[in-house]
């Protein structure tokens, strides 16, 4: 499974391509091409919004788990409207707003995909929020449900709590009746995260495990979510109760997860990894639709909300990429083809 399109299907001057891996701003270019024509069971989708995710930057750099055959159009998620449908696809698709599937390459104006790969977005879901549901909220949802059967009132500990996934974890946990202790790398985020449902916020540093324990009142913690690695991951592992699970889904510090033997021997901790691309590949259509139904409901009601800091047209891709690479943003950067 490749999450990037490798066929020229964009209208004139409206698709971002890259032909080699390297620094994102150095390898992308705006190219011309025909809009494409849907086959019998396919539809032509006009893209409305597509976010720039860290995974997109990693792909451009050649550092992601799945890399496309070049040249390719990047972009692993987004939202659009069906403009044309093939003879066997059914005319009912035209005008529908849909989530773009893996394999689409969302940094483009138009694209063709099979109708079976589309997820229809309910009318009440804000369009920009829909564009950002497939990766970060889905990752949060799966990690909170796939590894530990959490009971109401239980604590979850996570680092990178102000990231896109971290914020989704806070909001979903709040909606489900779970409590979160959230580790961040800088001060000044406490009030902001509390406003979206965080129960406790702890800043990285010395005695991290003890400060997390103090924040939870010494409660048993069975699930930890790690997107950083290194000492931060160790701090999470230390506060997990016997038989607890630490799920790693990122490596922001570029440091490996180092676990003392004692935590394995005496606590019997379970160390797992999660990658949402694998989940999509292995899950059933029913499982995926069930997840999206819940995410749509929360997005429509405002329970689940991802802030947007800036929106750029494709012609300003260099500025958009530079903006997305900043370390202290207050929201996502979107492309609006």
C-alpha positions as CSV (number, residue, x, y, z in Angstrom):
1,X,0.0,0.0,0.0
2,X,1.4,3.4,-1.0
3,X,-0.2,6.6,0.4
4,X,0.8,8.7,-2.6
5,X,-0.5,9.0,-6.1
6,X,2.0,8.5,-9.0
7,X,-0.2,9.4,-12.0
8,X,-0.6,12.9,-13.4
9,X,-4.2,13.7,-12.8
10,X,-4.1,17.4,-11.8
11,X,-5.5,20.3,-13.8
12,X,-3.1,22.9,-15.2
13,X,-0.8,24.4,-12.6
14,X,-2.5,22.8,-9.7
15,X,-0.6,19.8,-8.3
16,X,2.5,19.6,-6.1
17,X,5.0,17.0,-7.2
18,X,8.4,15.8,-6.0
19,X,10.9,13.7,-8.0
20,X,13.6,13.2,-5.3
21,X,13.8,13.0,-1.5
22,X,15.4,15.9,0.4
23,X,14.7,19.1,2.2
24,X,10.9,19.7,1.6
25,X,11.3,23.2,0.2
26,X,14.0,22.0,-2.2
27,X,12.2,19.1,-3.7
28,X,8.6,20.2,-4.3
29,X,7.4,22.0,-7.5
30,X,4.1,23.1,-8.9
31,X,3.3,21.2,-12.2
32,X,0.7,21.4,-15.0
33,X,-1.4,18.4,-16.1
34,X,-4.8,17.3,-17.2
35,X,-7.6,17.0,-14.6
36,X,-8.1,13.3,-15.2
37,X,-11.1,11.2,-16.2
38,X,-12.8,8.7,-13.9
39,X,-13.0,5.1,-15.0
40,X,-16.1,3.0,-14.8
41,X,-16.1,2.6,-11.0
42,X,-14.2,5.8,-10.3
43,X,-14.9,9.4,-9.4
44,X,-13.2,12.7,-10.0
45,X,-12.7,14.6,-6.7
46,X,-12.0,18.3,-6.4
47,X,-9.8,18.9,-3.3
48,X,-11.0,21.6,-0.9
49,X,-8.4,21.4,2.0
50,X,-5.4,19.2,2.7
51,X,-3.2,19.6,5.8
52,X,0.6,19.5,6.0
53,X,1.3,16.8,8.6
54,X,4.7,15.9,10.1
55,X,4.4,12.6,8.2
56,X,4.2,14.5,4.9
57,X,7.5,16.3,5.7
58,X,9.1,13.0,6.6
59,X,8.0,11.5,3.3
60,X,9.5,14.4,1.4
61,X,12.7,13.8,3.3
62,X,12.7,10.1,2.5
63,X,12.3,9.2,6.2
64,X,8.9,7.6,6.5
65,X,7.9,4.0,6.8
66,X,6.3,3.9,3.4
67,X,7.8,5.9,0.5
68,X,6.2,6.4,-2.9
69,X,7.6,5.6,-6.3
70,X,8.8,8.9,-7.7
71,X,7.7,11.2,-9.1
72,X,4.7,11.5,-6.8
73,X,2.1,13.9,-5.3
74,X,2.4,14.1,-1.5
75,X,-0.4,14.5,1.0
76,X,-1.8,11.7,3.1
77,X,-5.2,13.2,4.0
78,X,-7.7,15.8,3.0
79,X,-11.3,16.5,2.0
80,X,-13.0,17.2,-1.4
81,X,-16.2,17.2,-3.4
82,X,-17.0,14.6,-6.1
83,X,-17.4,16.4,-9.5
84,X,-17.7,13.5,-11.9
85,X,-18.6,9.8,-11.6
86,X,-17.9,6.9,-13.9
87,X,-20.7,4.9,-15.6
88,X,-20.7,2.2,-12.9
89,X,-20.0,4.4,-10.0
90,X,-23.5,5.9,-9.8
91,X,-24.6,9.5,-10.2
92,X,-25.4,9.8,-6.6
93,X,-21.8,10.5,-5.8
94,X,-21.7,13.8,-7.6
95,X,-21.7,16.7,-5.1
96,X,-20.9,14.6,-2.1
97,X,-18.2,15.8,0.2
98,X,-15.7,13.0,1.0
99,X,-12.6,12.1,2.9
100,X,-9.7,11.5,0.5
101,X,-8.3,8.0,0.7
102,X,-4.8,6.7,1.2
103,X,-3.2,6.6,-2.3
104,X,-4.9,9.8,-3.5
105,X,-2.0,12.4,-3.0
106,X,-4.0,15.3,-1.6
107,X,-1.8,18.2,-2.5
108,X,-3.6,18.7,-5.8
109,X,-6.6,20.3,-7.3
110,X,-8.3,17.2,-8.8
111,X,-7.8,13.5,-8.5
112,X,-9.4,10.2,-9.5
113,X,-10.0,7.4,-7.1
114,X,-12.2,4.3,-6.8
115,X,-15.6,4.9,-5.2
116,X,-15.1,2.1,-2.6
117,X,-12.2,4.1,-1.1
118,X,-14.3,7.1,-0.2
119,X,-15.9,8.1,3.1
120,X,-18.9,10.5,2.8
121,X,-18.7,13.4,5.2
122,X,-22.0,14.4,6.9
123,X,-23.2,17.9,6.0
124,X,-22.9,19.3,9.5
125,X,-19.1,18.5,9.9
126,X,-17.0,21.7,9.3
127,X,-15.1,21.2,6.1
128,X,-11.6,22.1,7.5
129,X,-12.1,19.8,10.5
130,X,-13.1,17.0,8.1
131,X,-9.8,17.5,6.2
132,X,-7.9,16.6,9.4
133,X,-9.8,13.6,10.7
134,X,-8.1,10.7,8.9
135,X,-4.7,10.8,10.6
136,X,-4.4,12.5,14.1
137,X,-7.9,11.9,15.5
138,X,-7.9,8.4,14.1
139,X,-4.6,7.7,15.7
140,X,-5.8,8.9,19.0
141,X,-9.0,7.0,18.8
142,X,-7.3,3.7,18.0
143,X,-4.6,4.0,20.6
144,X,-7.2,4.7,23.3
145,X,-9.3,1.6,22.3
146,X,-7.0,-1.0,20.8
147,X,-4.6,-1.8,23.6
148,X,-6.3,-1.3,27.0
149,X,-9.9,-1.7,28.0
150,X,-10.2,1.6,29.9
151,X,-12.8,2.1,32.6
152,X,-14.6,5.4,33.4
153,X,-12.4,7.7,35.5
154,X,-9.1,5.9,34.6
155,X,-5.9,7.9,33.9
156,X,-3.9,8.0,30.7
157,X,-0.4,9.5,30.5
158,X,1.0,10.9,27.3
159,X,3.9,13.1,26.1
160,X,3.8,15.5,23.1
161,X,0.4,16.5,24.6
162,X,0.2,19.7,22.6
163,X,0.7,17.9,19.2
164,X,-2.2,17.1,16.9
165,X,-2.5,13.6,18.2
166,X,-2.0,14.7,21.8
167,X,-4.9,17.2,21.6
168,X,-7.1,14.6,20.0
169,X,-6.3,12.2,22.9
170,X,-7.3,14.9,25.4
171,X,-10.6,15.6,23.7
172,X,-11.6,12.0,23.1
173,X,-10.6,10.9,26.6
174,X,-12.7,13.7,28.1
175,X,-15.7,12.7,25.9
176,X,-15.3,9.1,27.0
177,X,-14.9,9.8,30.7
178,X,-11.2,9.1,31.0
179,X,-8.6,11.4,32.6
180,X,-5.3,12.5,31.1
181,X,-2.0,13.7,32.5
182,X,-0.2,15.5,29.7
183,X,3.5,16.0,29.4
184,X,4.7,18.9,27.3
185,X,8.2,20.3,26.5
186,X,7.6,24.0,27.4
187,X,5.7,26.0,29.9
188,X,2.7,28.2,29.1
189,X,0.5,25.5,27.7
190,X,-1.4,24.6,30.9
191,X,-4.4,26.8,30.5
192,X,-4.7,26.1,26.8
193,X,-4.7,22.3,27.2
194,X,-7.0,22.6,30.3
195,X,-9.5,24.4,28.1
196,X,-9.9,21.4,25.8
197,X,-10.2,18.9,28.7
198,X,-6.7,18.1,30.1
199,X,-6.9,17.1,33.7
200,X,-3.2,17.7,34.4
201,X,-0.2,19.2,32.6
202,X,3.4,18.4,33.4
203,X,6.5,20.0,31.8
204,X,9.4,17.7,30.8
205,X,12.4,17.8,33.1
206,X,14.0,16.2,36.2
207,X,11.9,13.9,38.4
208,X,9.3,13.6,35.6
209,X,7.9,10.3,36.9
210,X,7.4,11.7,40.5
211,X,5.7,14.8,39.2
212,X,3.4,12.7,37.0
213,X,2.5,10.6,40.1
214,X,1.8,13.7,42.1
215,X,-0.5,15.0,39.3
216,X,-2.6,11.8,39.4
217,X,-2.6,11.5,43.1
218,X,-0.8,8.2,42.8
219,X,-3.6,6.6,40.8
220,X,-2.9,3.4,38.8
221,X,-2.1,4.2,35.2
222,X,-2.4,1.3,32.7
223,X,-1.9,3.2,29.4
224,X,0.9,5.5,28.3
225,X,1.2,7.1,24.8
226,X,4.7,8.0,23.6
227,X,5.5,10.2,20.7
228,X,8.9,11.4,21.9
229,X,11.2,8.5,23.0
230,X,14.3,8.9,25.1
231,X,14.0,10.1,28.7
232,X,10.5,11.2,28.2
233,X,9.3,7.7,27.3
234,X,11.1,6.3,30.3
235,X,9.3,8.8,32.5
236,X,6.0,7.5,31.2
237,X,7.0,3.9,31.7
238,X,8.0,4.4,35.3
239,X,4.5,5.6,36.3
240,X,2.7,2.7,34.6
241,X,1.2,0.1,37.0
242,X,2.1,-3.6,36.8
243,X,1.1,-5.1,33.4
244,X,0.6,-1.6,32.0
245,X,1.1,-0.8,28.3
246,X,3.3,1.9,26.7
247,X,2.3,2.6,23.1
248,X,4.9,4.3,20.9
249,X,3.7,6.1,17.8
250,X,6.4,8.7,17.2
251,X,10.0,9.6,17.9
252,X,10.2,13.4,18.1
253,X,13.4,13.4,20.2
254,X,15.1,11.0,17.7
255,X,16.1,9.0,20.7
256,X,15.2,5.3,21.1
257,X,13.0,4.0,23.9
258,X,15.4,2.7,26.6
259,X,13.7,0.6,29.3
260,X,15.5,-0.7,32.4
261,X,15.4,-4.5,32.9
262,X,13.6,-4.0,36.2
263,X,10.5,-2.5,34.5
264,X,10.2,-5.6,32.4
265,X,11.0,-8.1,35.1
266,X,9.1,-6.6,38.1
267,X,6.3,-4.7,36.3
268,X,5.9,-6.9,33.3
269,X,5.1,-3.9,31.1
270,X,3.9,-4.3,27.6
271,X,5.7,-2.2,24.9
272,X,3.7,-1.8,21.7
273,X,3.9,0.3,18.5
274,X,1.1,1.9,16.5
275,X,1.0,3.2,13.0
276,X,-2.3,4.3,11.6
277,X,-1.4,3.4,8.0
278,X,-1.1,-0.2,9.1
279,X,-4.4,0.0,11.0
280,X,-6.1,1.2,7.8
281,X,-4.6,-1.6,5.8
282,X,-5.6,-4.3,8.3
283,X,-9.0,-3.0,9.5
284,X,-12.4,-3.9,7.9
285,X,-14.6,-1.4,6.2
286,X,-17.1,-1.7,9.0
287,X,-14.4,-0.9,11.6
288,X,-13.3,2.1,9.7
289,X,-16.8,3.4,9.1
290,X,-17.7,2.9,12.8
291,X,-14.7,5.0,13.8
292,X,-15.5,7.8,11.3
293,X,-19.1,7.9,12.4
294,X,-17.9,8.7,16.0
295,X,-15.3,11.2,14.8
296,X,-17.8,12.9,12.6
297,X,-20.3,13.2,15.5
298,X,-17.6,14.7,17.8
299,X,-16.4,17.1,15.0
300,X,-19.9,18.3,14.3
301,X,-20.7,18.9,17.9
302,X,-17.4,20.7,18.6
303,X,-16.2,18.1,21.1
304,X,-13.3,17.3,18.7
305,X,-11.7,20.4,17.2
306,X,-8.2,21.0,15.7
307,X,-7.2,24.6,15.5
308,X,-6.0,26.0,12.1
309,X,-3.2,28.6,12.1
310,X,-3.0,29.3,8.4
311,X,-4.3,28.3,4.9
312,X,-2.2,28.6,1.8
313,X,-2.9,28.1,-1.9
314,X,-0.8,25.6,-3.8
315,X,1.2,28.4,-5.4
316,X,2.5,29.3,-2.0
317,X,3.8,25.9,-1.1
318,X,7.3,27.1,-0.1
319,X,5.8,29.5,2.5
320,X,3.3,26.8,3.6
321,X,6.1,24.2,4.2
322,X,8.2,26.7,6.1
323,X,5.3,27.6,8.3
324,X,4.4,23.9,8.9
325,X,8.0,23.2,10.0
326,X,7.9,25.7,12.8
327,X,8.2,24.2,16.3
328,X,5.7,26.4,18.2
329,X,2.6,26.7,16.1
330,X,-0.9,27.2,17.5
331,X,-2.6,25.1,14.9
332,X,-2.4,23.2,11.6
333,X,-1.3,24.6,8.3
334,X,-3.7,23.7,5.5
335,X,-3.4,23.8,1.7
336,X,-6.5,25.0,-0.2
337,X,-6.0,23.9,-3.9
